[in-house]
Amino acid sequence: MKPQLFAVDLILLCVSCGASALATSVLAASTSSPSANITSLGTAHRFGKDESAPSKSRRKRFISQNDMIAILDYHNKVRGRVFPPASNMEYMVWDDTLAKTAEDW
């Protein structure tokens, strides 16, 4: 896999899996001792005893402007590689109304 495509795939995977939300939750739950915090969060998360761990329920995820651009660029790049190539493929643009509808769904 090409390095630049791997980076985009990795970013999209992190966004779709909610890695940014998990990182935010872990940072918000941090204490004064970073090494103790990592150990206690890791142990508690494995055994399901951590009260501050993110719940498994569905929650809103913030998509930054840079994330939107990366998602659209990757999507348009993949759409451009169809075979046979489209003669007049229009580029997708971000629609906030559609994003809100999808989020509510």
Gaussian input, Z-matrix of N, CA and C with variables (Angstrom, degrees):
# hf/3-21g

backbone

0 1
 N
 C     1     B1
 C     2     B2     1     A1
 N     3     B3     2     A2     1     D1
 C     4     B4     3     A3     2     D2
 C     5     B5     4     A4     3     D3
 N     6     B6     5     A5     4     D4
 C     7     B7     6     A6     5     D5
 C     8     B8     7     A7     6     D6
 N     9     B9     8     A8     7     D7
 C    10    B10     9     A9     8     D8
 C    11    B11    10    A10     9     D9
 N    12    B12    11    A11    10    D10
 C    13    B13    12    A12    11    D11
 C    14    B14    13    A13    12    D12
 N    15    B15    14    A14    13    D13
 C    16    B16    15    A15    14    D14
 C    17    B17    16    A16    15    D15
 N    18    B18    17    A17    16    D16
 C    19    B19    18    A18    17    D17
 C    20    B20    19    A19    18    D18
 N    21    B21    20    A20    19    D19
 C    22    B22    21    A21    20    D20
 C    23    B23    22    A22    21    D21
 N    24    B24    23    A23    22    D22
 C    25    B25    24    A24    23    D23
 C    26    B26    25    A25    24    D24
 N    27    B27    26    A26    25    D25
 C    28    B28    27    A27    26    D26
 C    29    B29    28    A28    27    D27
 N    30    B30    29    A29    28    D28
 C    31    B31    30    A30    29    D29
 C    32    B32    31    A31    30    D30
 N    33    B33    32    A32    31    D31
 C    34    B34    33    A33    32    D32
 C    35    B35    34    A34    33    D33
 N    36    B36    35    A35    34    D34
 C    37    B37    36    A36    35    D35
 C    38    B38    37    A37    36    D36
 N    39    B39    38    A38    37    D37
 C    40    B40    39    A39    38    D38
 C    41    B41    40    A40    39    D39
 N    42    B42    41    A41    40    D40
 C    43    B43    42    A42    41    D41
 C    44    B44    43    A43    42    D42
 N    45    B45    44    A44    43    D43
 C    46    B46    45    A45    44    D44
 C    47    B47    46    A46    45    D45
 N    48    B48    47    A47    46    D46
 C    49    B49    48    A48    47    D47
 C    50    B50    49    A49    48    D48
 N    51    B51    50    A50    49    D49
 C    52    B52    51    A51    50    D50
 C    53    B53    52    A52    51    D51
 N    54    B54    53    A53    52    D52
 C    55    B55    54    A54    53    D53
 C    56    B56    55    A55    54    D54
 N    57    B57    56    A56    55    D55
 C    58    B58    57    A57    56    D56
 C    59    B59    58    A58    57    D57
 N    60    B60    59    A59    58    D58
 C    61    B61    60    A60    59    D59
 C    62    B62    61    A61    60    D60
 N    63    B63    62    A62    61    D61
 C    64    B64    63    A63    62    D62
 C    65    B65    64    A64    63    D63
 N    66    B66    65    A65    64    D64
 C    67    B67    66    A66    65    D65
 C    68    B68    67    A67    66    D66
 N    69    B69    68    A68    67    D67
 C    70    B70    69    A69    68    D68
 C    71    B71    70    A70    69    D69
 N    72    B72    71    A71    70    D70
 C    73    B73    72    A72    71    D71
 C    74    B74    73    A73    72    D72
 N    75    B75    74    A74    73    D73
 C    76    B76    75    A75    74    D74
 C    77    B77    76    A76    75    D75
 N    78    B78    77    A77    76    D76
 C    79    B79    78    A78    77    D77
 C    80    B80    79    A79    78    D78
 N    81    B81    80    A80    79    D79
 C    82    B82    81    A81    80    D80
 C    83    B83    82    A82    81    D81
 N    84    B84    83    A83    82    D82
 C    85    B85    84    A84    83    D83
 C    86    B86    85    A85    84    D84
 N    87    B87    86    A86    85    D85
 C    88    B88    87    A87    86    D86
 C    89    B89    88    A88    87    D87
 N    90    B90    89    A89    88    D88
 C    91    B91    90    A90    89    D89
 C    92    B92    91    A91    90    D90
 N    93    B93    92    A92    91    D91
 C    94    B94    93    A93    92    D92
 C    95    B95    94    A94    93    D93
 N    96    B96    95    A95    94    D94
 C    97    B97    96    A96    95    D95
 C    98    B98    97    A97    96    D96
 N    99    B99    98    A98    97    D97
 C   100   B100    99    A99    98    D98
 C   101   B101   100   A100    99    D99
 N   102   B102   101   A101   100   D100
 C   103   B103   102   A102   101   D101
 C   104   B104   103   A103   102   D102
 N   105   B105   104   A104   103   D103
 C   106   B106   105   A105   104   D104
 C   107   B107   106   A106   105   D105
 N   108   B108   107   A107   106   D106
 C   109   B109   108   A108   107   D107
 C   110   B110   109   A109   108   D108
 N   111   B111   110   A110   109   D109
 C   112   B112   111   A111   110   D110
 C   113   B113   112   A112   111   D111
 N   114   B114   113   A113   112   D112
 C   115   B115   114   A114   113   D113
 C   116   B116   115   A115   114   D114
 N   117   B117   116   A116   115   D115
 C   118   B118   117   A117   116   D116
 C   119   B119   118   A118   117   D117
 N   120   B120   119   A119   118   D118
 C   121   B121   120   A120   119   D119
 C   122   B122   121   A121   120   D120
 N   123   B123   122   A122   121   D121
 C   124   B124   123   A123   122   D122
 C   125   B125   124   A124   123   D123
 N   126   B126   125   A125   124   D124
 C   127   B127   126   A126   125   D125
 C   128   B128   127   A127   126   D126
 N   129   B129   128   A128   127   D127
 C   130   B130   129   A129   128   D128
 C   131   B131   130   A130   129   D129
 N   132   B132   131   A131   130   D130
 C   133   B133   132   A132   131   D131
 C   134   B134   133   A133   132   D132
 N   135   B135   134   A134   133   D133
 C   136   B136   135   A135   134   D134
 C   137   B137   136   A136   135   D135
 N   138   B138   137   A137   136   D136
 C   139   B139   138   A138   137   D137
 C   140   B140   139   A139   138   D138
 N   141   B141   140   A140   139   D139
 C   142   B142   141   A141   140   D140
 C   143   B143   142   A142   141   D141
 N   144   B144   143   A143   142   D142
 C   145   B145   144   A144   143   D143
 C   146   B146   145   A145   144   D144
 N   147   B147   146   A146   145   D145
 C   148   B148   147   A147   146   D146
 C   149   B149   148   A148   147   D147
 N   150   B150   149   A149   148   D148
 C   151   B151   150   A150   149   D149
 C   152   B152   151   A151   150   D150
 N   153   B153   152   A152   151   D151
 C   154   B154   153   A153   152   D152
 C   155   B155   154   A154   153   D153
 N   156   B156   155   A155   154   D154
 C   157   B157   156   A156   155   D155
 C   158   B158   157   A157   156   D156
 N   159   B159   158   A158   157   D157
 C   160   B160   159   A159   158   D158
 C   161   B161   160   A160   159   D159
 N   162   B162   161   A161   160   D160
 C   163   B163   162   A162   161   D161
 C   164   B164   163   A163   162   D162
 N   165   B165   164   A164   163   D163
 C   166   B166   165   A165   164   D164
 C   167   B167   166   A166   165   D165
 N   168   B168   167   A167   166   D166
 C   169   B169   168   A168   167   D167
 C   170   B170   169   A169   168   D168
 N   171   B171   170   A170   169   D169
 C   172   B172   171   A171   170   D170
 C   173   B173   172   A172   171   D171
 N   174   B174   173   A173   172   D172
 C   175   B175   174   A174   173   D173
 C   176   B176   175   A175   174   D174
 N   177   B177   176   A176   175   D175
 C   178   B178   177   A177   176   D176
 C   179   B179   178   A178   177   D177
 N   180   B180   179   A179   178   D178
 C   181   B181   180   A180   179   D179
 C   182   B182   181   A181   180   D180
 N   183   B183   182   A182   181   D181
 C   184   B184   183   A183   182   D182
 C   185   B185   184   A184   183   D183
 N   186   B186   185   A185   184   D184
 C   187   B187   186   A186   185   D185
 C   188   B188   187   A187   186   D186
 N   189   B189   188   A188   187   D187
 C   190   B190   189   A189   188   D188
 C   191   B191   190   A190   189   D189
 N   192   B192   191   A191   190   D190
 C   193   B193   192   A192   191   D191
 C   194   B194   193   A193   192   D192
 N   195   B195   194   A194   193   D193
 C   196   B196   195   A195   194   D194
 C   197   B197   196   A196   195   D195
 N   198   B198   197   A197   196   D196
 C   199   B199   198   A198   197   D197
 C   200   B200   199   A199   198   D198
 N   201   B201   200   A200   199   D199
 C   202   B202   201   A201   200   D200
 C   203   B203   202   A202   201   D201
 N   204   B204   203   A203   202   D202
 C   205   B205   204   A204   203   D203
 C   206   B206   205   A205   204   D204
 N   207   B207   206   A206   205   D205
 C   208   B208   207   A207   206   D206
 C   209   B209   208   A208   207   D207
 N   210   B210   209   A209   208   D208
 C   211   B211   210   A210   209   D209
 C   212   B212   211   A211   210   D210
 N   213   B213   212   A212   211   D211
 C   214   B214   213   A213   212   D212
 C   215   B215   214   A214   213   D213
 N   216   B216   215   A215   214   D214
 C   217   B217   216   A216   215   D215
 C   218   B218   217   A217   216   D216
 N   219   B219   218   A218   217   D217
 C   220   B220   219   A219   218   D218
 C   221   B221   220   A220   219   D219
 N   222   B222   221   A221   220   D220
 C   223   B223   222   A222   221   D221
 C   224   B224   223   A223   222   D222
 N   225   B225   224   A224   223   D223
 C   226   B226   225   A225   224   D224
 C   227   B227   226   A226   225   D225
 N   228   B228   227   A227   226   D226
 C   229   B229   228   A228   227   D227
 C   230   B230   229   A229   228   D228
 N   231   B231   230   A230   229   D229
 C   232   B232   231   A231   230   D230
 C   233   B233   232   A232   231   D231
 N   234   B234   233   A233   232   D232
 C   235   B235   234   A234   233   D233
 C   236   B236   235   A235   234   D234
 N   237   B237   236   A236   235   D235
 C   238   B238   237   A237   236   D236
 C   239   B239   238   A238   237   D237
 N   240   B240   239   A239   238   D238
 C   241   B241   240   A240   239   D239
 C   242   B242   241   A241   240   D240
 N   243   B243   242   A242   241   D241
 C   244   B244   243   A243   242   D242
 C   245   B245   244   A244   243   D243
 N   246   B246   245   A245   244   D244
 C   247   B247   246   A246   245   D245
 C   248   B248   247   A247   246   D246
 N   249   B249   248   A248   247   D247
 C   250   B250   249   A249   248   D248
 C   251   B251   250   A250   249   D249
 N   252   B252   251   A251   250   D250
 C   253   B253   252   A252   251   D251
 C   254   B254   253   A253   252   D252
 N   255   B255   254   A254   253   D253
 C   256   B256   255   A255   254   D254
 C   257   B257   256   A256   255   D255
 N   258   B258   257   A257   256   D256
 C   259   B259   258   A258   257   D257
 C   260   B260   259   A259   258   D258
 N   261   B261   260   A260   259   D259
 C   262   B262   261   A261   260   D260
 C   263   B263   262   A262   261   D261
 N   264   B264   263   A263   262   D262
 C   265   B265   264   A264   263   D263
 C   266   B266   265   A265   264   D264
 N   267   B267   266   A266   265   D265
 C   268   B268   267   A267   266   D266
 C   269   B269   268   A268   267   D267
 N   270   B270   269   A269   268   D268
 C   271   B271   270   A270   269   D269
 C   272   B272   271   A271   270   D270
 N   273   B273   272   A272   271   D271
 C   274   B274   273   A273   272   D272
 C   275   B275   274   A274   273   D273
 N   276   B276   275   A275   274   D274
 C   277   B277   276   A276   275   D275
 C   278   B278   277   A277   276   D276
 N   279   B279   278   A278   277   D277
 C   280   B280   279   A279   278   D278
 C   281   B281   280   A280   279   D279
 N   282   B282   281   A281   280   D280
 C   283   B283   282   A282   281   D281
 C   284   B284   283   A283   282   D282
 N   285   B285   284   A284   283   D283
 C   286   B286   285   A285   284   D284
 C   287   B287   286   A286   285   D285
 N   288   B288   287   A287   286   D286
 C   289   B289   288   A288   287   D287
 C   290   B290   289   A289   288   D288
 N   291   B291   290   A290   289   D289
 C   292   B292   291   A291   290   D290
 C   293   B293   292   A292   291   D291
 N   294   B294   293   A293   292   D292
 C   295   B295   294   A294   293   D293
 C   296   B296   295   A295   294   D294
 N   297   B297   296   A296   295   D295
 C   298   B298   297   A297   296   D296
 C   299   B299   298   A298   297   D297
 N   300   B300   299   A299   298   D298
 C   301   B301   300   A300   299   D299
 C   302   B302   301   A301   300   D300
 N   303   B303   302   A302   301   D301
 C   304   B304   303   A303   302   D302
 C   305   B305   304   A304   303   D303
 N   306   B306   305   A305   304   D304
 C   307   B307   306   A306   305   D305
 C   308   B308   307   A307   306   D306
 N   309   B309   308   A308   307   D307
 C   310   B310   309   A309   308   D308
 C   311   B311   310   A310   309   D309
 N   312   B312   311   A311   310   D310
 C   313   B313   312   A312   311   D311
 C   314   B314   313   A313   312   D312

   B1=1.4498
   B2=1.5269
   B3=1.3108
   B4=1.4532
   B5=1.5267
   B6=1.3505
   B7=1.4748
   B8=1.5230
   B9=1.3379
   B10=1.4636
   B11=1.5260
   B12=1.3297
   B13=1.4638
   B14=1.5177
   B15=1.3244
   B16=1.4553
   B17=1.5237
   B18=1.3299
   B19=1.4664
   B20=1.5286
   B21=1.3155
   B22=1.4657
   B23=1.5226
   B24=1.3439
   B25=1.4668
   B26=1.5195
   B27=1.3227
   B28=1.4572
   B29=1.5239
   B30=1.3213
   B31=1.4686
   B32=1.5289
   B33=1.3238
   B34=1.4647
   B35=1.5192
   B36=1.3240
   B37=1.4561
   B38=1.5230
   B39=1.3303
   B40=1.4679
   B41=1.5239
   B42=1.3221
   B43=1.4626
   B44=1.5213
   B45=1.3280
   B46=1.4619
   B47=1.5188
   B48=1.3309
   B49=1.4661
   B50=1.5188
   B51=1.3079
   B52=1.4549
   B53=1.5127
   B54=1.3255
   B55=1.4604
   B56=1.5215
   B57=1.3217
   B58=1.4556
   B59=1.5230
   B60=1.3274
   B61=1.4639
   B62=1.5185
   B63=1.3293
   B64=1.4595
   B65=1.5202
   B66=1.3296
   B67=1.4586
   B68=1.5226
   B69=1.3166
   B70=1.4580
   B71=1.5193
   B72=1.3284
   B73=1.4631
   B74=1.5147
   B75=1.3273
   B76=1.4616
   B77=1.5164
   B78=1.3469
   B79=1.4576
   B80=1.5243
   B81=1.3149
   B82=1.4602
   B83=1.5220
   B84=1.3228
   B85=1.4561
   B86=1.5281
   B87=1.3259
   B88=1.4641
   B89=1.5256
   B90=1.3287
   B91=1.4555
   B92=1.5124
   B93=1.3291
   B94=1.4551
   B95=1.5210
   B96=1.3109
   B97=1.4588
   B98=1.5243
   B99=1.3345
   B100=1.4582
   B101=1.5236
   B102=1.3396
   B103=1.4650
   B104=1.5282
   B105=1.3233
   B106=1.4613
   B107=1.5235
   B108=1.3241
   B109=1.4550
   B110=1.5230
   B111=1.3185
   B112=1.4596
   B113=1.5188
   B114=1.3215
   B115=1.4568
   B116=1.5227
   B117=1.3274
   B118=1.4603
   B119=1.5235
   B120=1.3331
   B121=1.4555
   B122=1.5190
   B123=1.3330
   B124=1.4612
   B125=1.5075
   B126=1.3192
   B127=1.4592
   B128=1.5212
   B129=1.3200
   B130=1.4602
   B131=1.5232
   B132=1.3162
   B133=1.4610
   B134=1.5270
   B135=1.3253
   B136=1.4616
   B137=1.5178
   B138=1.3216
   B139=1.4522
   B140=1.5214
   B141=1.3309
   B142=1.4556
   B143=1.5123
   B144=1.3324
   B145=1.4597
   B146=1.5216
   B147=1.3121
   B148=1.4578
   B149=1.5244
   B150=1.3139
   B151=1.4606
   B152=1.5256
   B153=1.3555
   B154=1.4555
   B155=1.5229
   B156=1.3264
   B157=1.4641
   B158=1.5248
   B159=1.3290
   B160=1.4614
   B161=1.5223
   B162=1.3100
   B163=1.4618
   B164=1.5226
   B165=1.3153
   B166=1.4578
   B167=1.5274
   B168=1.3220
   B169=1.4584
   B170=1.5293
   B171=1.3097
   B172=1.4551
   B173=1.5227
   B174=1.3071
   B175=1.4624
   B176=1.5279
   B177=1.3172
   B178=1.4575
   B179=1.5174
   B180=1.3184
   B181=1.4555
   B182=1.5164
   B183=1.3117
   B184=1.4521
   B185=1.5194
   B186=1.3245
   B187=1.4578
   B188=1.5202
   B189=1.3127
   B190=1.4624
   B191=1.5272
   B192=1.3163
   B193=1.4642
   B194=1.5253
   B195=1.3338
   B196=1.4676
   B197=1.5245
   B198=1.3365
   B199=1.4660
   B200=1.5292
   B201=1.3336
   B202=1.4629
   B203=1.5257
   B204=1.3279
   B205=1.4634
   B206=1.5232
   B207=1.3365
   B208=1.4679
   B209=1.5267
   B210=1.3269
   B211=1.4653
   B212=1.5270
   B213=1.3268
   B214=1.4647
   B215=1.5196
   B216=1.3386
   B217=1.4670
   B218=1.5212
   B219=1.3261
   B220=1.4594
   B221=1.5308
   B222=1.3128
   B223=1.4658
   B224=1.5278
   B225=1.3305
   B226=1.4610
   B227=1.5271
   B228=1.3302
   B229=1.4628
   B230=1.5317
   B231=1.3236
   B232=1.4662
   B233=1.5291
   B234=1.3158
   B235=1.4694
   B236=1.5163
   B237=1.3319
   B238=1.4646
   B239=1.5163
   B240=1.3309
   B241=1.4634
   B242=1.5268
   B243=1.3094
   B244=1.4614
   B245=1.5194
   B246=1.3213
   B247=1.4532
   B248=1.5100
   B249=1.2745
   B250=1.4622
   B251=1.5279
   B252=1.3234
   B253=1.4674
   B254=1.5322
   B255=1.3065
   B256=1.4644
   B257=1.5212
   B258=1.3092
   B259=1.4652
   B260=1.5276
   B261=1.3236
   B262=1.4624
   B263=1.5305
   B264=1.3295
   B265=1.4692
   B266=1.5242
   B267=1.3241
   B268=1.4596
   B269=1.5181
   B270=1.3303
   B271=1.4584
   B272=1.5171
   B273=1.3060
   B274=1.4548
   B275=1.5215
   B276=1.3110
   B277=1.4643
   B278=1.5225
   B279=1.3218
   B280=1.4626
   B281=1.5180
   B282=1.3160
   B283=1.4617
   B284=1.5296
   B285=1.3286
   B286=1.4658
   B287=1.5278
   B288=1.3339
   B289=1.4641
   B290=1.5231
   B291=1.3187
   B292=1.4624
   B293=1.5280
   B294=1.3285
   B295=1.4680
   B296=1.5265
   B297=1.3240
   B298=1.4681
   B299=1.5248
   B300=1.3330
   B301=1.4613
   B302=1.5237
   B303=1.3252
   B304=1.4659
   B305=1.5216
   B306=1.3181
   B307=1.4649
   B308=1.5281
   B309=1.3263
   B310=1.4615
   B311=1.5222
   B312=1.3177
   B313=1.4592
   B314=1.4974
   A1=108.28
   A2=116.21
   A3=120.55
   A4=109.92
   A5=117.37
   A6=120.24
   A7=113.72
   A8=118.10
   A9=118.60
   A10=111.30
   A11=117.89
   A12=119.90
   A13=111.01
   A14=116.51
   A15=120.34
   A16=110.59
   A17=116.69
   A18=120.56
   A19=110.71
   A20=116.94
   A21=120.40
   A22=109.89
   A23=116.80
   A24=120.16
   A25=111.06
   A26=116.39
   A27=121.05
   A28=111.22
   A29=116.85
   A30=120.76
   A31=109.88
   A32=116.35
   A33=119.71
   A34=111.70
   A35=116.64
   A36=120.20
   A37=110.73
   A38=116.37
   A39=120.24
   A40=111.14
   A41=116.45
   A42=120.08
   A43=110.53
   A44=116.59
   A45=119.10
   A46=113.05
   A47=116.98
   A48=119.98
   A49=112.40
   A50=117.95
   A51=120.69
   A52=112.97
   A53=117.32
   A54=120.13
   A55=110.93
   A56=117.37
   A57=119.35
   A58=110.58
   A59=117.41
   A60=120.47
   A61=110.62
   A62=116.92
   A63=120.96
   A64=110.41
   A65=117.04
   A66=120.61
   A67=110.48
   A68=117.31
   A69=121.25
   A70=110.65
   A71=117.46
   A72=121.44
   A73=111.42
   A74=116.74
   A75=120.64
   A76=110.19
   A77=117.25
   A78=120.17
   A79=111.15
   A80=117.40
   A81=120.53
   A82=111.14
   A83=117.13
   A84=121.03
   A85=112.29
   A86=116.96
   A87=119.35
   A88=111.46
   A89=114.47
   A90=121.40
   A91=108.96
   A92=116.99
   A93=120.24
   A94=112.60
   A95=119.12
   A96=122.22
   A97=110.04
   A98=117.58
   A99=119.72
   A100=113.83
   A101=119.03
   A102=119.69
   A103=111.01
   A104=117.36
   A105=120.38
   A106=109.99
   A107=116.17
   A108=120.80
   A109=111.41
   A110=117.21
   A111=120.59
   A112=109.87
   A113=117.20
   A114=120.75
   A115=110.85
   A116=117.00
   A117=119.21
   A118=111.67
   A119=117.97
   A120=119.76
   A121=110.91
   A122=116.97
   A123=120.18
   A124=111.69
   A125=118.02
   A126=121.83
   A127=110.41
   A128=117.16
   A129=120.70
   A130=110.89
   A131=116.72
   A132=119.53
   A133=110.87
   A134=116.67
   A135=119.91
   A136=111.62
   A137=117.47
   A138=121.05
   A139=112.85
   A140=117.63
   A141=121.46
   A142=113.96
   A143=118.39
   A144=120.89
   A145=112.85
   A146=118.24
   A147=120.82
   A148=109.99
   A149=116.30
   A150=121.73
   A151=111.47
   A152=117.62
   A153=120.54
   A154=112.70
   A155=118.89
   A156=121.37
   A157=109.22
   A158=116.46
   A159=118.36
   A160=110.83
   A161=115.52
   A162=119.66
   A163=109.72
   A164=115.39
   A165=120.65
   A166=111.64
   A167=117.26
   A168=119.91
   A169=110.32
   A170=114.87
   A171=120.60
   A172=109.49
   A173=116.39
   A174=120.30
   A175=109.38
   A176=115.43
   A177=120.14
   A178=109.53
   A179=115.14
   A180=120.82
   A181=107.97
   A182=115.40
   A183=120.65
   A184=108.80
   A185=117.24
   A186=122.07
   A187=106.54
   A188=115.45
   A189=120.24
   A190=110.45
   A191=115.60
   A192=121.29
   A193=110.28
   A194=117.34
   A195=120.76
   A196=111.06
   A197=117.37
   A198=120.75
   A199=110.65
   A200=116.28
   A201=120.28
   A202=110.70
   A203=115.98
   A204=120.58
   A205=110.54
   A206=116.78
   A207=120.55
   A208=111.06
   A209=116.95
   A210=121.03
   A211=110.41
   A212=116.68
   A213=119.99
   A214=112.03
   A215=117.56
   A216=120.51
   A217=110.95
   A218=116.18
   A219=120.00
   A220=110.74
   A221=116.76
   A222=120.74
   A223=110.93
   A224=116.65
   A225=120.04
   A226=111.50
   A227=116.91
   A228=120.83
   A229=110.23
   A230=116.86
   A231=120.83
   A232=110.41
   A233=117.43
   A234=120.61
   A235=111.30
   A236=116.86
   A237=120.91
   A238=113.36
   A239=117.43
   A240=120.89
   A241=113.47
   A242=118.38
   A243=120.00
   A244=109.98
   A245=116.02
   A246=119.82
   A247=108.44
   A248=121.49
   A249=126.37
   A250=110.34
   A251=116.67
   A252=119.77
   A253=111.78
   A254=114.86
   A255=119.98
   A256=109.30
   A257=116.37
   A258=119.42
   A259=111.98
   A260=117.47
   A261=119.86
   A262=109.69
   A263=116.75
   A264=121.41
   A265=108.91
   A266=116.60
   A267=120.48
   A268=109.54
   A269=115.96
   A270=120.45
   A271=109.84
   A272=114.97
   A273=120.26
   A274=109.28
   A275=117.17
   A276=122.53
   A277=107.82
   A278=116.50
   A279=121.39
   A280=109.57
   A281=116.75
   A282=123.00
   A283=107.63
   A284=116.40
   A285=120.54
   A286=112.47
   A287=117.37
   A288=120.61
   A289=110.72
   A290=115.97
   A291=120.41
   A292=111.02
   A293=116.62
   A294=120.43
   A295=110.33
   A296=117.42
   A297=121.72
   A298=110.70
   A299=117.02
   A300=121.35
   A301=110.54
   A302=116.57
   A303=120.73
   A304=110.84
   A305=116.86
   A306=121.33
   A307=110.80
   A308=116.85
   A309=121.22
   A310=112.09
   A311=115.73
   A312=120.48
   A313=109.96
   D1=141.22
   D2=-179.44
   D3=-68.48
   D4=141.59
   D5=-176.70
   D6=-57.66
   D7=-41.99
   D8=-177.72
   D9=-68.67
   D10=-32.69
   D11=177.11
   D12=-73.13
   D13=-34.55
   D14=177.86
   D15=-61.60
   D16=-42.07
   D17=-179.91
   D18=-63.04
   D19=-42.59
   D20=179.54
   D21=-66.63
   D22=-43.07
   D23=177.64
   D24=-59.56
   D25=-41.25
   D26=179.77
   D27=-64.52
   D28=-42.77
   D29=178.63
   D30=-62.53
   D31=-46.23
   D32=-179.84
   D33=-63.84
   D34=-37.79
   D35=177.76
   D36=-63.75
   D37=-43.87
   D38=179.30
   D39=-63.21
   D40=-42.37
   D41=179.72
   D42=-65.45
   D43=-45.02
   D44=-177.18
   D45=-69.81
   D46=-28.17
   D47=-179.46
   D48=-88.50
   D49=-5.46
   D50=179.10
   D51=78.41
   D52=26.84
   D53=-179.22
   D54=-62.17
   D55=-33.99
   D56=179.56
   D57=-67.72
   D58=-36.32
   D59=177.78
   D60=-68.12
   D61=-38.87
   D62=178.14
   D63=-65.72
   D64=-43.82
   D65=179.40
   D66=-62.47
   D67=-39.68
   D68=177.92
   D69=-63.13
   D70=-42.42
   D71=179.74
   D72=-64.98
   D73=-41.34
   D74=179.98
   D75=-66.56
   D76=-41.60
   D77=179.19
   D78=-67.12
   D79=-37.35
   D80=-179.79
   D81=-67.56
   D82=-28.91
   D83=-177.81
   D84=-90.35
   D85=5.00
   D86=-174.89
   D87=-69.58
   D88=153.10
   D89=178.23
   D90=-115.51
   D91=-169.94
   D92=-177.32
   D93=-73.37
   D94=-23.34
   D95=-179.08
   D96=-104.25
   D97=100.35
   D98=-175.77
   D99=-60.71
   D100=-40.62
   D101=-177.40
   D102=-68.85
   D103=-38.81
   D104=177.88
   D105=-67.18
   D106=-36.81
   D107=-179.41
   D108=-64.40
   D109=-44.69
   D110=-179.39
   D111=-62.52
   D112=-44.21
   D113=-179.61
   D114=-64.46
   D115=-47.44
   D116=-176.62
   D117=-68.22
   D118=-38.94
   D119=178.49
   D120=-66.63
   D121=-42.09
   D122=179.81
   D123=-64.08
   D124=-44.41
   D125=-179.57
   D126=-66.97
   D127=-46.37
   D128=-178.30
   D129=-65.51
   D130=-37.37
   D131=-179.32
   D132=-65.91
   D133=-38.69
   D134=179.71
   D135=-64.39
   D136=-37.11
   D137=-176.23
   D138=-98.09
   D139=0.49
   D140=176.11
   D141=70.55
   D142=28.31
   D143=-176.37
   D144=-106.33
   D145=-0.96
   D146=-175.23
   D147=-85.69
   D148=118.64
   D149=-179.46
   D150=-70.35
   D151=-28.85
   D152=-175.74
   D153=-88.43
   D154=-2.97
   D155=179.56
   D156=-67.59
   D157=146.76
   D158=179.65
   D159=-63.48
   D160=140.60
   D161=-178.79
   D162=-73.48
   D163=164.12
   D164=179.68
   D165=-82.20
   D166=-4.41
   D167=-179.36
   D168=-71.52
   D169=160.59
   D170=-179.25
   D171=-73.14
   D172=137.90
   D173=179.94
   D174=-140.51
   D175=161.55
   D176=178.98
   D177=-69.86
   D178=140.91
   D179=176.57
   D180=-117.89
   D181=134.39
   D182=178.70
   D183=-80.71
   D184=128.15
   D185=175.43
   D186=-112.04
   D187=114.33
   D188=-177.62
   D189=-74.41
   D190=169.08
   D191=178.29
   D192=-60.82
   D193=-39.97
   D194=178.44
   D195=-65.06
   D196=-38.55
   D197=176.86
   D198=-63.46
   D199=-42.84
   D200=179.09
   D201=-59.43
   D202=-45.10
   D203=-179.46
   D204=-63.67
   D205=-43.65
   D206=-179.83
   D207=-63.47
   D208=-43.06
   D209=179.49
   D210=-63.22
   D211=-47.32
   D212=-178.94
   D213=-65.68
   D214=-42.69
   D215=178.95
   D216=-60.50
   D217=-45.26
   D218=-179.89
   D219=-65.34
   D220=-44.27
   D221=-179.72
   D222=-61.69
   D223=-45.75
   D224=179.96
   D225=-65.96
   D226=-35.14
   D227=178.05
   D228=-65.34
   D229=-44.33
   D230=-180.00
   D231=-67.53
   D232=-40.68
   D233=178.03
   D234=-63.45
   D235=-30.25
   D236=179.96
   D237=-73.61
   D238=-11.62
   D239=-177.79
   D240=-97.89
   D241=14.58
   D242=-179.60
   D243=-67.18
   D244=154.13
   D245=178.82
   D246=-124.40
   D247=127.76
   D248=-3.58
   D249=-72.03
   D250=152.51
   D251=-176.59
   D252=-61.46
   D253=141.27
   D254=178.29
   D255=-73.32
   D256=143.34
   D257=-177.78
   D258=-80.92
   D259=-26.51
   D260=-176.77
   D261=-142.12
   D262=59.42
   D263=-178.06
   D264=-76.13
   D265=119.45
   D266=177.85
   D267=-82.87
   D268=147.20
   D269=178.47
   D270=-80.19
   D271=142.13
   D272=175.79
   D273=-77.28
   D274=145.11
   D275=174.69
   D276=-125.36
   D277=157.03
   D278=-178.40
   D279=-75.12
   D280=132.46
   D281=178.45
   D282=-118.24
   D283=110.84
   D284=-177.51
   D285=-62.76
   D286=-35.57
   D287=179.17
   D288=-65.12
   D289=-44.01
   D290=178.32
   D291=-66.28
   D292=-38.42
   D293=177.56
   D294=-63.14
   D295=-41.50
   D296=178.62
   D297=-64.76
   D298=-41.66
   D299=178.61
   D300=-62.80
   D301=-44.52
   D302=179.05
   D303=-64.64
   D304=-37.63
   D305=179.36
   D306=-65.89
   D307=-41.57
   D308=180.00
   D309=-69.15
   D310=-30.51
   D311=-178.84
   D312=-67.09

